[in-house]
Structure formats: structure tokens, C-alpha cells
Amino acid sequence: MSSATPTSGISLGRRLSLAGVLRLRRPSEIWFKPALSSVAAVAPPNLILLALGRLDLAMYTMAGSLCALYAHNRPYAARARTLAGVVLGMLGGVTVALVTASLTHNAVVLVTVGALLAAVQKALCDATRLGPPGNVVLTFISSAALFVPQTLGQVPGHLALGAAAGAWAWIVGMAPALVRPHGPERRATAQALHAAAAYADTRGGDDGHDPARAAGYAAVQAAWQTLLSLPATGRGAATRRALEHLVVRAEVALAAPADSDPERLRTWARALRGTGRIPRTGDAPGAVEELLGMEAELAARPASLRQRLGPLTPIALRTALGCALAGYASLALGIGRPYWALVTAAALYQANLTLTWSRAVQRVVGNVAGVLVFAAIAPLAHLGQALLVLFCLALNFGAEALITRNYWLGSVCVTPMALLITEFTGYRAPGELITERVVDTLVGALVGFLAAVVVTDRRAGSRVGQAVTAADRAREHAARLLAGPDPAPGALEAARRGLAAALTDLRTTVDAAAGEWWGRALPQERVVLAEQSGHRTLAATVRHQAARADRETGTRVEDVRP
């Protein structure tokens, strides 16, 4: 059965449960990479400024240095472009902030500009699927820059510091390519194989069937996105082709779990660790068609940025409204740093209200625990600026190392680090900083969440209908190919992959819509039917390809294992 969840009849209180919100997950497989990259990018600029006695300029270098947190899951060719884009985006936001700060000291205007910047940053990060840490770091830096005293004459020099640190962050982010030039794509492929093996373990019928299948298809789609970002020709083409065959094996296992060998999938995944030879899948069904099907997918025109931004309008409006109101509320309470409330609100907004509520709880818990950590280490950090820098580096590492376990755990390190950074320009009484941060956290979380309740995503239901229609069309196309004579080389493979992508998009769209609080019922029966019939058609395409390979090679269908 489908895992689709009805939305009608479920109260807002039940949607906003606390169950599991603070539960710790397994750490990311590469948790140490962003943690080490962050330290390597932040340490040299800060230590140079420390030696020069100009730690007051650290905020501008931090703007560039923190770009090293991005794109760790992308192949290096794509990472180079992404990191360059992040640095330019960071500098663009900082430019707007610094120019605004130099032209006005009106706090209401500054908060308004910060809220608009946060909305733009949120929409662009989501539309480009930038990935963690998303818009939060960009918004933190640009919002803080709004409230730093500035003159127009100082702006170019401060931007130059950010650009220099950003260039260093780009070098840090690209440096691992010297050791493992194909690490990201090998890792993405291994994750797809592991996820497919977990689903194959259920044989398509255990209690963990639906979650495992959804996770498997999500991992496979992520692997395809990674491989599609690689050049099809050149030095890495052979590696890419070998990895494509492995991802197809993961797809086949998802379509026909009962005919798959989970241990073999895991063996292939383990072989992708390090820099050893990529395992070969042998003469699997449809081996020639796989690459032709891949070429068909490469020829498909991706959606334009404008098309991707359209569905994000409600989240952008939530971000703008929530950040602005949080900042205004902080000003009304007399808080000296209203951007803390603004950034708290900006950090909340997720794909739907349920996930936004979970993030709000995690943010509050993490920040409150974080100020307690700050209270404990502040006396030591105040013994000298060198200790201040070292504590910030240690907390920077801890934040990136822990945040994949749960957002709140990473916030326990982020909060004291942010408080210590504010002291680069001079020490302040810890009690004052703690009070302001706790108040701003509570204000930002409350006001930001209320904005999410007010600005509803009324189009989510219609997007579910569109996703169902797209899945039905993809299934019908694959079924027509199956019903006719032998399809053209690559046609069935391309149709199968298109159907798999449509079903993945349908599940993602349904889950996002199910997390909204308004009670409009989703087309539940259509969703269930589309998922059930779609997955049956996927299995039929695999059996067809296996039978074709049997005729061509003389092997028994029962012996074909993905």
C-alpha cells in the first residue's frame, strides 16, 4: 500500500507534536568534512587579523570563510561553480547590507531590508537546491552587517576582505579533489546502493516497506542528480559510466526487490569507499539500454529558475513577513541586536508547517542550551583575544560535527560561537548578551512560527493533483512501450527512469502538502492508485528487460541479479 497520509480530519495540535523532534540521528557519513573545512577556512583569516590587532574586521572575513560550509555533496566540477556562486551571493547580500547601513541608521528600515534579503536568500537557495546550511548562514552574515556602523568609503575595503576570504574558502572546498577526485559521486552512488539494499531486505512487503522505498528512491534521485552534473566526456567519463551502471542496479532493486540480492548491493557500495577500482555489474538486463536511456535524460531540458521559484512564493512570503515582524518585535522590546530575532525566524521555515514547528522547537532548545555553554566559557574566553579565537574555532568545528545528528545539537555550538564573534570588537557583560539572545530567540521563534500559520500554501493541494497527473502519464507511457513490440533502444529505460522520478516527486509533493495545517483534503485515492500502479509498472519494466536479456544471452531469468 501507499504511504500517503490523509490530511483531512487531522487537528493542528496533532500535527504539531513534540514526538521525535529532539531525537538524535546517526551522524552524516562525511560529518568531518564540513567541520574541518570550516576550521581551515576560518582560522587563517582570523589568526592574521589577530596578529594585526584588527579582530574588529573578522565579521567581513567570516562572510567569505563560511562559504566553505557549502557543496560538500557535489562533484568537484559542479562544486567549483557552486562555491563561486555562493561566494558571489554572500558578497551580494553583504554589499546591500553595508550600503544600507552606511545610508541610514533607522532600525525599522534596517530590519525591513534584512527581512527582504532573507526572503530572497531563502527562495534562491531552495530553488537551486543548494543544500545545507541553506540560507541561514547567508542571512546571519547579511543581517549582522546591517547593524554595523559603516560609511560608504569603508564598503569597498570591507568587501575586499570578504572576497579574499571567499577565495580562500573556495580553495579549501576544492582541495580534497587532489586526494579523491571522484569522492562525491562515488559516495552518492554508494548511498543509493545502501538505500536500495535496505528496501530489498523488506522484499517489498514488510512493515518498513513504504519508508524504505521512499528513502531508496530519494537516494537514487540524488545520485542521478550528482551524476548528471558531471561532464559526459573527458577524463572522468569512464568513471561516470561505471557509476551510472551501479545506480541503475539500485533502481532495478527498488522496482523488483524480491528479485534482488541486498548483500551484493552492499558489497558494491563498500567497494566504492576510498579510491579503489569501481566494481563492474556484469551483463545485467538492459545494460546497453541504460546508457541510451541516460542520454535521453541528459537531453531533457531542466526547468528554468523562474519555474522553480513559482511554488516557493508562500515560503518566501512567510520568510519576509516573519523576519520583519520578529525584528520589529525585538526593537519594541528594546533589544540592541534585533537581527538575532530576524535570523531565528529565517532559520525556521521548512517545506511545510509541521517541519517549521519542529525546527522552531529545535532552535529554541539549542539556543537556550547554547547560552548556558556561553556562560560557562565566557570567563575563559575573556582572558585574551587568542583564546577568544580558539574557542570560536572549536565551536565552529563542533557545530558542523553535531548538526547532522539533530539541528538543536548543532545550535548548542552555534549560539556561543555567534555570541563570542560579537565580542571581537570588545567584551561585554555576559549577562546582558545572554538575556538579549534568549529573548530574541523566543521572540523570533514565536513570531516567525505565527507568520507561517498565517501565510498558508494554498497551492499545495493543486500541486499534488499535478504530480498525480504527471505520474499517471509517465506510467501510461511506460505501459504503452511494454504492450507494444520491442521498443527502440533506450526508450524503455528512459521511460522507466521518468516514471521513477515522477513517483518520487509525487511522494515528496504529498508529504509537503500533508504537513500544512489547513484542512483541504488531498486526492488521497488518486495518490494511492497512482503509486500502486506506478510501482507495478516499474516492476514490469524490470521483468521485461530481464526477459529480453535472457533471450539475447541465453541465461535464465532467475539468475539475473541487479
Salt bridges, closest charged atoms under 4 A:
ASP56 OD2 - ARG54 NH2 2.87
ASP126 OD2 - LYS122 NZ 3.29
GLU185 OE2 - HIS182 ND1 2.99
ASP201 OD2 - ARG266 NH2 2.31
ASP210 OD1 - HIS209 ND1 2.80
ASP210 OD1 - ARG213 NH2 3.59
GLU244 OE2 - ARG240 NE 2.67
GLU244 OE1 - ARG241 NH1 2.99
GLU251 OE1 - ARG496 NH2 3.48
GLU251 OE1 - ARG497 NE 3.42
GLU263 OE2 - ARG266 NH1 3.55
GLU263 OE1 - ARG270 NH2 3.84
GLU289 OE2 - ARG548 NH1 2.59
GLU290 OE1 - HIS245 ND1 2.51
GLU290 OE2 - ARG249 NH1 2.68
GLU295 OE2 - ARG241 NH2 2.52
GLU297 OE1 - ARG497 NE 3.60
GLU423 OE1 - HIS382 NE2 2.60
GLU432 OE2 - ARG428 NH2 2.17
GLU436 OE1 - ARG337 NH1 3.84
GLU436 OE2 - ARG428 NH2 3.62
ASP457 OD2 - ARG463 NH2 2.43
ASP486 OD1 - ARG551 NH2 3.93
GLU493 OE2 - ARG496 NH2 2.54
GLU493 OE2 - ARG497 NH2 2.81
ASP511 OD1 - ARG507 NH1 2.71
GLU516 OE1 - ARG318 NH2 2.85
GLU531 OE2 - ARG507 NE 2.97
GLU552 OE2 - ARG548 NE 3.30
ASP559 OD1 - ARG556 NH2 2.55
